[in-house]
Amino acid sequence: MSQPIITCSPDILGGTPVFTGTRVPVQTLLDYLEGGETIDDFLEGFPTVKREQVIAFLEEAKARMVASAS
């Protein structure tokens, strides 16, 4: 993706990390997944977030976790 996956701005939800171009907090995706919901469930509830954003976020999180474990 050419633009950032997430953004933080004091003007959007008080600086809460959100998916770029939306007002959907990244934490909401994590809450869905933690609760046993699927990515499709999340996307259905938050149509402003694109599947590519979710996949890119999860891939970045995975890469950071693997790197920190090394």
PyMOL Python script that loads the backbone (N, CA, C, O; Angstrom):
from pymol import cmd

cmd.read_pdbstr("""\
ATOM      1  N   MET A   1       0.846  -1.176   0.000  1.00  0.00           N
ATOM      2  CA  MET A   1       0.000   0.000   0.000  1.00  0.00           C
ATOM      3  C   MET A   1       0.890   1.237   0.000  1.00  0.00           C
ATOM      4  O   MET A   1       1.912   1.279   0.685  1.00  0.00           O
ATOM      5  N   SER A   2       0.495   2.238  -0.771  1.00  0.00           N
ATOM      6  CA  SER A   2       1.318   3.433  -0.890  1.00  0.00           C
ATOM      7  C   SER A   2       1.099   4.420   0.243  1.00  0.00           C
ATOM      8  O   SER A   2       1.988   5.223   0.529  1.00  0.00           O
ATOM      9  N   GLN A   3      -0.038   4.385   0.887  1.00  0.00           N
ATOM     10  CA  GLN A   3      -0.287   5.284   2.015  1.00  0.00           C
ATOM     11  C   GLN A   3      -0.216   4.503   3.316  1.00  0.00           C
ATOM     12  O   GLN A   3      -0.273   3.274   3.315  1.00  0.00           O
ATOM     13  N   PRO A   4      -0.093   5.221   4.426  1.00  0.00           N
ATOM     14  CA  PRO A   4      -0.023   4.514   5.713  1.00  0.00           C
ATOM     15  C   PRO A   4      -1.273   3.663   5.959  1.00  0.00           C
ATOM     16  O   PRO A   4      -2.364   3.992   5.493  1.00  0.00           O
ATOM     17  N   ILE A   5      -1.096   2.585   6.685  1.00  0.00           N
ATOM     18  CA  ILE A   5      -2.210   1.695   7.014  1.00  0.00           C
ATOM     19  C   ILE A   5      -3.087   2.331   8.074  1.00  0.00           C
ATOM     20  O   ILE A   5      -4.314   2.285   7.998  1.00  0.00           O
ATOM     21  N   ILE A   6      -2.434   2.928   9.070  1.00  0.00           N
ATOM     22  CA  ILE A   6      -3.177   3.588  10.132  1.00  0.00           C
ATOM     23  C   ILE A   6      -2.673   5.015  10.297  1.00  0.00           C
ATOM     24  O   ILE A   6      -1.539   5.340   9.943  1.00  0.00           O
ATOM     25  N   THR A   7      -3.536   5.852  10.838  1.00  0.00           N
ATOM     26  CA  THR A   7      -3.156   7.220  11.129  1.00  0.00           C
ATOM     27  C   THR A   7      -3.632   7.591  12.519  1.00  0.00           C
ATOM     28  O   THR A   7      -4.569   7.005  13.060  1.00  0.00           O
ATOM     29  N   CYS A   8      -2.968   8.568  13.072  1.00  0.00           N
ATOM     30  CA  CYS A   8      -3.347   9.117  14.377  1.00  0.00           C
ATOM     31  C   CYS A   8      -3.367  10.634  14.228  1.00  0.00           C
ATOM     32  O   CYS A   8      -2.378  11.241  13.816  1.00  0.00           O
ATOM     33  N   SER A   9      -4.480  11.228  14.561  1.00  0.00           N
ATOM     34  CA  SER A   9      -4.612  12.673  14.498  1.00  0.00           C
ATOM     35  C   SER A   9      -5.452  13.133  15.675  1.00  0.00           C
ATOM     36  O   SER A   9      -6.480  12.529  15.978  1.00  0.00           O
ATOM     37  N   PRO A  10      -5.023  14.196  16.340  1.00  0.00           N
ATOM     38  CA  PRO A  10      -5.820  14.691  17.462  1.00  0.00           C
ATOM     39  C   PRO A  10      -7.232  15.106  17.028  1.00  0.00           C
ATOM     40  O   PRO A  10      -8.144  15.180  17.851  1.00  0.00           O
ATOM     41  N   ASP A  11      -7.402  15.375  15.738  1.00  0.00           N
ATOM     42  CA  ASP A  11      -8.708  15.782  15.218  1.00  0.00           C
ATOM     43  C   ASP A  11      -9.646  14.606  14.953  1.00  0.00           C
ATOM     44  O   ASP A  11     -10.843  14.804  14.744  1.00  0.00           O
ATOM     45  N   ILE A  12      -9.119  13.395  14.961  1.00  0.00           N
ATOM     46  CA  ILE A  12      -9.937  12.206  14.701  1.00  0.00           C
ATOM     47  C   ILE A  12      -9.906  11.321  15.938  1.00  0.00           C
ATOM     48  O   ILE A  12      -8.878  10.729  16.268  1.00  0.00           O
ATOM     49  N   LEU A  13     -11.025  11.239  16.606  1.00  0.00           N
ATOM     50  CA  LEU A  13     -11.178  10.418  17.812  1.00  0.00           C
ATOM     51  C   LEU A  13     -10.082  10.671  18.842  1.00  0.00           C
ATOM     52  O   LEU A  13      -9.625   9.749  19.517  1.00  0.00           O
ATOM     53  N   GLY A  14      -9.667  11.923  18.952  1.00  0.00           N
ATOM     54  CA  GLY A  14      -8.695  12.306  19.966  1.00  0.00           C
ATOM     55  C   GLY A  14      -7.327  11.675  19.816  1.00  0.00           C
ATOM     56  O   GLY A  14      -6.599  11.543  20.799  1.00  0.00           O
ATOM     57  N   GLY A  15      -6.962  11.280  18.602  1.00  0.00           N
ATOM     58  CA  GLY A  15      -5.644  10.698  18.354  1.00  0.00           C
ATOM     59  C   GLY A  15      -5.605   9.185  18.405  1.00  0.00           C
ATOM     60  O   GLY A  15      -4.532   8.590  18.304  1.00  0.00           O
ATOM     61  N   THR A  16      -6.758   8.554  18.559  1.00  0.00           N
ATOM     62  CA  THR A  16      -6.826   7.092  18.547  1.00  0.00           C
ATOM     63  C   THR A  16      -6.359   6.580  17.185  1.00  0.00           C
ATOM     64  O   THR A  16      -6.771   7.130  16.164  1.00  0.00           O
ATOM     65  N   PRO A  17      -5.515   5.548  17.134  1.00  0.00           N
ATOM     66  CA  PRO A  17      -5.107   4.991  15.837  1.00  0.00           C
ATOM     67  C   PRO A  17      -6.322   4.440  15.081  1.00  0.00           C
ATOM     68  O   PRO A  17      -7.063   3.599  15.589  1.00  0.00           O
ATOM     69  N   VAL A  18      -6.501   4.936  13.855  1.00  0.00           N
ATOM     70  CA  VAL A  18      -7.617   4.504  13.005  1.00  0.00           C
ATOM     71  C   VAL A  18      -7.072   4.055  11.661  1.00  0.00           C
ATOM     72  O   VAL A  18      -5.960   4.415  11.276  1.00  0.00           O
ATOM     73  N   PHE A  19      -7.867   3.266  10.952  1.00  0.00           N
ATOM     74  CA  PHE A  19      -7.505   2.916   9.579  1.00  0.00           C
ATOM     75  C   PHE A  19      -7.548   4.189   8.745  1.00  0.00           C
ATOM     76  O   PHE A  19      -8.514   4.950   8.814  1.00  0.00           O
ATOM     77  N   THR A  20      -6.515   4.416   7.969  1.00  0.00           N
ATOM     78  CA  THR A  20      -6.399   5.623   7.165  1.00  0.00           C
ATOM     79  C   THR A  20      -7.645   5.839   6.304  1.00  0.00           C
ATOM     80  O   THR A  20      -8.135   4.920   5.647  1.00  0.00           O
ATOM     81  N   GLY A  21      -8.139   7.070   6.326  1.00  0.00           N
ATOM     82  CA  GLY A  21      -9.303   7.431   5.522  1.00  0.00           C
ATOM     83  C   GLY A  21     -10.630   7.081   6.181  1.00  0.00           C
ATOM     84  O   GLY A  21     -11.688   7.234   5.570  1.00  0.00           O
ATOM     85  N   THR A  22     -10.579   6.612   7.423  1.00  0.00           N
ATOM     86  CA  THR A  22     -11.797   6.228   8.128  1.00  0.00           C
ATOM     87  C   THR A  22     -11.764   6.811   9.542  1.00  0.00           C
ATOM     88  O   THR A  22     -10.796   7.462   9.937  1.00  0.00           O
ATOM     89  N   ARG A  23     -12.817   6.570  10.280  1.00  0.00           N
ATOM     90  CA  ARG A  23     -12.859   6.888  11.704  1.00  0.00           C
ATOM     91  C   ARG A  23     -12.997   5.585  12.505  1.00  0.00           C
ATOM     92  O   ARG A  23     -13.529   5.578  13.616  1.00  0.00           O
ATOM     93  N   VAL A  24     -12.515   4.503  11.928  1.00  0.00           N
ATOM     94  CA  VAL A  24     -12.638   3.180  12.551  1.00  0.00           C
ATOM     95  C   VAL A  24     -11.339   2.856  13.288  1.00  0.00           C
ATOM     96  O   VAL A  24     -10.292   2.692  12.662  1.00  0.00           O
ATOM     97  N   PRO A  25     -11.406   2.765  14.621  1.00  0.00           N
ATOM     98  CA  PRO A  25     -10.199   2.443  15.389  1.00  0.00           C
ATOM     99  C   PRO A  25      -9.661   1.048  15.064  1.00  0.00           C
ATOM    100  O   PRO A  25     -10.427   0.104  14.868  1.00  0.00           O
ATOM    101  N   VAL A  26      -8.347   0.935  15.011  1.00  0.00           N
ATOM    102  CA  VAL A  26      -7.696  -0.354  14.796  1.00  0.00           C
ATOM    103  C   VAL A  26      -8.085  -1.310  15.927  1.00  0.00           C
ATOM    104  O   VAL A  26      -8.235  -2.511  15.703  1.00  0.00           O
ATOM    105  N   GLN A  27      -8.246  -0.782  17.126  1.00  0.00           N
ATOM    106  CA  GLN A  27      -8.625  -1.598  18.282  1.00  0.00           C
ATOM    107  C   GLN A  27      -9.934  -2.341  18.031  1.00  0.00           C
ATOM    108  O   GLN A  27     -10.134  -3.436  18.555  1.00  0.00           O
ATOM    109  N   THR A  28     -10.817  -1.758  17.240  1.00  0.00           N
ATOM    110  CA  THR A  28     -12.095  -2.408  16.945  1.00  0.00           C
ATOM    111  C   THR A  28     -11.863  -3.713  16.193  1.00  0.00           C
ATOM    112  O   THR A  28     -12.515  -4.717  16.480  1.00  0.00           O
ATOM    113  N   LEU A  29     -10.940  -3.709  15.231  1.00  0.00           N
ATOM    114  CA  LEU A  29     -10.603  -4.952  14.520  1.00  0.00           C
ATOM    115  C   LEU A  29     -10.070  -5.979  15.503  1.00  0.00           C
ATOM    116  O   LEU A  29     -10.481  -7.138  15.476  1.00  0.00           O
ATOM    117  N   LEU A  30      -9.165  -5.564  16.364  1.00  0.00           N
ATOM    118  CA  LEU A  30      -8.583  -6.502  17.325  1.00  0.00           C
ATOM    119  C   LEU A  30      -9.651  -7.057  18.258  1.00  0.00           C
ATOM    120  O   LEU A  30      -9.625  -8.240  18.598  1.00  0.00           O
ATOM    121  N   ASP A  31     -10.586  -6.215  18.673  1.00  0.00           N
ATOM    122  CA  ASP A  31     -11.682  -6.677  19.533  1.00  0.00           C
ATOM    123  C   ASP A  31     -12.547  -7.705  18.812  1.00  0.00           C
ATOM    124  O   ASP A  31     -12.949  -8.703  19.409  1.00  0.00           O
ATOM    125  N   TYR A  32     -12.835  -7.469  17.533  1.00  0.00           N
ATOM    126  CA  TYR A  32     -13.616  -8.427  16.749  1.00  0.00           C
ATOM    127  C   TYR A  32     -12.899  -9.773  16.698  1.00  0.00           C
ATOM    128  O   TYR A  32     -13.497 -10.815  16.968  1.00  0.00           O
ATOM    129  N   LEU A  33     -11.615  -9.744  16.351  1.00  0.00           N
ATOM    130  CA  LEU A  33     -10.868 -10.987  16.205  1.00  0.00           C
ATOM    131  C   LEU A  33     -10.728 -11.711  17.542  1.00  0.00           C
ATOM    132  O   LEU A  33     -10.844 -12.934  17.609  1.00  0.00           O
ATOM    133  N   GLU A  34     -10.483 -10.956  18.588  1.00  0.00           N
ATOM    134  CA  GLU A  34     -10.371 -11.544  19.921  1.00  0.00           C
ATOM    135  C   GLU A  34     -11.684 -12.189  20.348  1.00  0.00           C
ATOM    136  O   GLU A  34     -11.685 -13.190  21.066  1.00  0.00           O
ATOM    137  N   GLY A  35     -12.794 -11.619  19.910  1.00  0.00           N
ATOM    138  CA  GLY A  35     -14.106 -12.151  20.258  1.00  0.00           C
ATOM    139  C   GLY A  35     -14.551 -13.315  19.386  1.00  0.00           C
ATOM    140  O   GLY A  35     -15.664 -13.817  19.540  1.00  0.00           O
ATOM    141  N   GLY A  36     -13.682 -13.750  18.463  1.00  0.00           N
ATOM    142  CA  GLY A  36     -14.013 -14.896  17.623  1.00  0.00           C
ATOM    143  C   GLY A  36     -14.709 -14.543  16.320  1.00  0.00           C
ATOM    144  O   GLY A  36     -15.127 -15.429  15.574  1.00  0.00           O
ATOM    145  N   GLU A  37     -14.835 -13.256  16.046  1.00  0.00           N
ATOM    146  CA  GLU A  37     -15.447 -12.830  14.787  1.00  0.00           C
ATOM    147  C   GLU A  37     -14.416 -12.952  13.665  1.00  0.00           C
ATOM    148  O   GLU A  37     -13.217 -13.073  13.916  1.00  0.00           O
ATOM    149  N   THR A  38     -14.899 -12.918  12.434  1.00  0.00           N
ATOM    150  CA  THR A  38     -14.018 -13.031  11.277  1.00  0.00           C
ATOM    151  C   THR A  38     -13.723 -11.653  10.694  1.00  0.00           C
ATOM    152  O   THR A  38     -14.363 -10.659  11.039  1.00  0.00           O
ATOM    153  N   ILE A  39     -12.740 -11.622   9.805  1.00  0.00           N
ATOM    154  CA  ILE A  39     -12.450 -10.381   9.079  1.00  0.00           C
ATOM    155  C   ILE A  39     -13.679  -9.961   8.290  1.00  0.00           C
ATOM    156  O   ILE A  39     -13.993  -8.772   8.229  1.00  0.00           O
ATOM    157  N   ASP A  40     -14.375 -10.909   7.690  1.00  0.00           N
ATOM    158  CA  ASP A  40     -15.585 -10.580   6.935  1.00  0.00           C
ATOM    159  C   ASP A  40     -16.648  -9.943   7.826  1.00  0.00           C
ATOM    160  O   ASP A  40     -17.331  -9.010   7.405  1.00  0.00           O
ATOM    161  N   ASP A  41     -16.791 -10.443   9.060  1.00  0.00           N
ATOM    162  CA  ASP A  41     -17.732  -9.844  10.009  1.00  0.00           C
ATOM    163  C   ASP A  41     -17.355  -8.382  10.261  1.00  0.00           C
ATOM    164  O   ASP A  41     -18.210  -7.496  10.253  1.00  0.00           O
ATOM    165  N   PHE A  42     -16.073  -8.150  10.481  1.00  0.00           N
ATOM    166  CA  PHE A  42     -15.592  -6.791  10.735  1.00  0.00           C
ATOM    167  C   PHE A  42     -15.875  -5.901   9.534  1.00  0.00           C
ATOM    168  O   PHE A  42     -16.401  -4.799   9.689  1.00  0.00           O
ATOM    169  N   LEU A  43     -15.534  -6.366   8.350  1.00  0.00           N
ATOM    170  CA  LEU A  43     -15.721  -5.560   7.147  1.00  0.00           C
ATOM    171  C   LEU A  43     -17.198  -5.271   6.879  1.00  0.00           C
ATOM    172  O   LEU A  43     -17.542  -4.205   6.369  1.00  0.00           O
ATOM    173  N   GLU A  44     -18.055  -6.208   7.218  1.00  0.00           N
ATOM    174  CA  GLU A  44     -19.483  -5.993   7.055  1.00  0.00           C
ATOM    175  C   GLU A  44     -19.970  -4.884   7.992  1.00  0.00           C
ATOM    176  O   GLU A  44     -20.818  -4.073   7.619  1.00  0.00           O
ATOM    177  N   GLY A  45     -19.431  -4.858   9.192  1.00  0.00           N
ATOM    178  CA  GLY A  45     -19.819  -3.843  10.162  1.00  0.00           C
ATOM    179  C   GLY A  45     -19.184  -2.490   9.913  1.00  0.00           C
ATOM    180  O   GLY A  45     -19.710  -1.467  10.352  1.00  0.00           O
ATOM    181  N   PHE A  46     -18.060  -2.474   9.213  1.00  0.00           N
ATOM    182  CA  PHE A  46     -17.321  -1.239   8.971  1.00  0.00           C
ATOM    183  C   PHE A  46     -16.916  -1.149   7.500  1.00  0.00           C
ATOM    184  O   PHE A  46     -15.746  -1.330   7.163  1.00  0.00           O
ATOM    185  N   PRO A  47     -17.883  -0.869   6.630  1.00  0.00           N
ATOM    186  CA  PRO A  47     -17.623  -0.896   5.184  1.00  0.00           C
ATOM    187  C   PRO A  47     -16.650   0.165   4.677  1.00  0.00           C
ATOM    188  O   PRO A  47     -16.210   0.090   3.530  1.00  0.00           O
ATOM    189  N   THR A  48     -16.305   1.151   5.505  1.00  0.00           N
ATOM    190  CA  THR A  48     -15.328   2.143   5.050  1.00  0.00           C
ATOM    191  C   THR A  48     -13.905   1.596   5.090  1.00  0.00           C
ATOM    192  O   THR A  48     -13.006   2.166   4.471  1.00  0.00           O
ATOM    193  N   VAL A  49     -13.694   0.498   5.811  1.00  0.00           N
ATOM    194  CA  VAL A  49     -12.375  -0.138   5.864  1.00  0.00           C
ATOM    195  C   VAL A  49     -12.296  -1.156   4.733  1.00  0.00           C
ATOM    196  O   VAL A  49     -13.224  -1.933   4.515  1.00  0.00           O
ATOM    197  N   LYS A  50     -11.191  -1.140   4.030  1.00  0.00           N
ATOM    198  CA  LYS A  50     -11.000  -2.075   2.919  1.00  0.00           C
ATOM    199  C   LYS A  50     -10.251  -3.315   3.406  1.00  0.00           C
ATOM    200  O   LYS A  50      -9.427  -3.252   4.318  1.00  0.00           O
ATOM    201  N   ARG A  51     -10.563  -4.430   2.773  1.00  0.00           N
ATOM    202  CA  ARG A  51      -9.902  -5.702   3.113  1.00  0.00           C
ATOM    203  C   ARG A  51      -8.382  -5.554   3.034  1.00  0.00           C
ATOM    204  O   ARG A  51      -7.666  -6.087   3.881  1.00  0.00           O
ATOM    205  N   GLU A  52      -7.887  -4.838   2.031  1.00  0.00           N
ATOM    206  CA  GLU A  52      -6.447  -4.657   1.865  1.00  0.00           C
ATOM    207  C   GLU A  52      -5.835  -3.971   3.084  1.00  0.00           C
ATOM    208  O   GLU A  52      -4.710  -4.284   3.474  1.00  0.00           O
ATOM    209  N   GLN A  53      -6.573  -3.034   3.688  1.00  0.00           N
ATOM    210  CA  GLN A  53      -6.072  -2.361   4.885  1.00  0.00           C
ATOM    211  C   GLN A  53      -5.948  -3.342   6.046  1.00  0.00           C
ATOM    212  O   GLN A  53      -4.957  -3.333   6.776  1.00  0.00           O
ATOM    213  N   VAL A  54      -6.954  -4.179   6.207  1.00  0.00           N
ATOM    214  CA  VAL A  54      -6.940  -5.153   7.306  1.00  0.00           C
ATOM    215  C   VAL A  54      -5.785  -6.134   7.121  1.00  0.00           C
ATOM    216  O   VAL A  54      -5.044  -6.407   8.065  1.00  0.00           O
ATOM    217  N   ILE A  55      -5.634  -6.655   5.926  1.00  0.00           N
ATOM    218  CA  ILE A  55      -4.563  -7.624   5.655  1.00  0.00           C
ATOM    219  C   ILE A  55      -3.201  -6.975   5.853  1.00  0.00           C
ATOM    220  O   ILE A  55      -2.310  -7.576   6.453  1.00  0.00           O
ATOM    221  N   ALA A  56      -3.030  -5.752   5.353  1.00  0.00           N
ATOM    222  CA  ALA A  56      -1.755  -5.057   5.512  1.00  0.00           C
ATOM    223  C   ALA A  56      -1.451  -4.809   6.987  1.00  0.00           C
ATOM    224  O   ALA A  56      -0.306  -4.950   7.416  1.00  0.00           O
ATOM    225  N   PHE A  57      -2.468  -4.441   7.763  1.00  0.00           N
ATOM    226  CA  PHE A  57      -2.275  -4.226   9.195  1.00  0.00           C
ATOM    227  C   PHE A  57      -1.836  -5.515   9.882  1.00  0.00           C
ATOM    228  O   PHE A  57      -0.882  -5.514  10.660  1.00  0.00           O
ATOM    229  N   LEU A  58      -2.526  -6.605   9.596  1.00  0.00           N
ATOM    230  CA  LEU A  58      -2.189  -7.883  10.228  1.00  0.00           C
ATOM    231  C   LEU A  58      -0.802  -8.372   9.811  1.00  0.00           C
ATOM    232  O   LEU A  58      -0.071  -8.933  10.627  1.00  0.00           O
ATOM    233  N   GLU A  59      -0.443  -8.164   8.554  1.00  0.00           N
ATOM    234  CA  GLU A  59       0.893  -8.562   8.094  1.00  0.00           C
ATOM    235  C   GLU A  59       1.970  -7.740   8.796  1.00  0.00           C
ATOM    236  O   GLU A  59       3.012  -8.275   9.176  1.00  0.00           O
ATOM    237  N   GLU A  60       1.721  -6.441   8.969  1.00  0.00           N
ATOM    238  CA  GLU A  60       2.680  -5.578   9.668  1.00  0.00           C
ATOM    239  C   GLU A  60       2.809  -5.993  11.131  1.00  0.00           C
ATOM    240  O   GLU A  60       3.915  -6.060  11.667  1.00  0.00           O
ATOM    241  N   ALA A  61       1.682  -6.270  11.768  1.00  0.00           N
ATOM    242  CA  ALA A  61       1.712  -6.708  13.169  1.00  0.00           C
ATOM    243  C   ALA A  61       2.486  -8.019  13.301  1.00  0.00           C
ATOM    244  O   ALA A  61       3.278  -8.183  14.228  1.00  0.00           O
ATOM    245  N   LYS A  62       2.260  -8.940  12.386  1.00  0.00           N
ATOM    246  CA  LYS A  62       2.972 -10.225  12.406  1.00  0.00           C
ATOM    247  C   LYS A  62       4.472 -10.003  12.238  1.00  0.00           C
ATOM    248  O   LYS A  62       5.275 -10.580  12.972  1.00  0.00           O
ATOM    249  N   ALA A  63       4.848  -9.168  11.272  1.00  0.00           N
ATOM    250  CA  ALA A  63       6.265  -8.908  11.024  1.00  0.00           C
ATOM    251  C   ALA A  63       6.931  -8.307  12.257  1.00  0.00           C
ATOM    252  O   ALA A  63       8.060  -8.666  12.591  1.00  0.00           O
ATOM    253  N   ARG A  64       6.238  -7.395  12.931  1.00  0.00           N
ATOM    254  CA  ARG A  64       6.815  -6.763  14.124  1.00  0.00           C
ATOM    255  C   ARG A  64       6.941  -7.772  15.275  1.00  0.00           C
ATOM    256  O   ARG A  64       7.917  -7.738  16.025  1.00  0.00           O
ATOM    257  N   MET A  65       5.977  -8.649  15.411  1.00  0.00           N
ATOM    258  CA  MET A  65       6.025  -9.661  16.473  1.00  0.00           C
ATOM    259  C   MET A  65       7.168 -10.646  16.218  1.00  0.00           C
ATOM    260  O   MET A  65       7.901 -11.000  17.141  1.00  0.00           O
ATOM    261  N   VAL A  66       7.315 -11.078  14.999  1.00  0.00           N
ATOM    262  CA  VAL A  66       8.389 -12.021  14.651  1.00  0.00           C
ATOM    263  C   VAL A  66       9.756 -11.360  14.853  1.00  0.00           C
ATOM    264  O   VAL A  66      10.687 -11.983  15.362  1.00  0.00           O
ATOM    265  N   ALA A  67       9.864 -10.093  14.448  1.00  0.00           N
ATOM    266  CA  ALA A  67      11.130  -9.379  14.595  1.00  0.00           C
ATOM    267  C   ALA A  67      11.483  -9.171  16.059  1.00  0.00           C
ATOM    268  O   ALA A  67      12.652  -9.265  16.433  1.00  0.00           O
ATOM    269  N   SER A  68      10.485  -8.890  16.892  1.00  0.00           N
ATOM    270  CA  SER A  68      10.771  -8.643  18.304  1.00  0.00           C
ATOM    271  C   SER A  68      11.095  -9.937  19.054  1.00  0.00           C
ATOM    272  O   SER A  68      11.710  -9.899  20.119  1.00  0.00           O
ATOM    273  N   ALA A  69      10.687 -11.067  18.508  1.00  0.00           N
ATOM    274  CA  ALA A  69      10.969 -12.353  19.139  1.00  0.00           C
ATOM    275  C   ALA A  69      12.384 -12.840  18.822  1.00  0.00           C
ATOM    276  O   ALA A  69      12.891 -13.764  19.459  1.00  0.00           O
ATOM    277  N   SER A  70      13.006 -12.214  17.842  1.00  0.00           N
ATOM    278  CA  SER A  70      14.357 -12.643  17.426  1.00  0.00           C
ATOM    279  C   SER A  70      15.422 -12.081  18.320  1.00  0.00           C
ATOM    280  O   SER A  70      16.606 -12.343  18.110  1.00  0.00           O
TER     281      SER A  70
END
""", "prot")
cmd.dss("prot")
cmd.show_as("cartoon", "prot")
cmd.util.cbc("prot")
cmd.orient("prot")
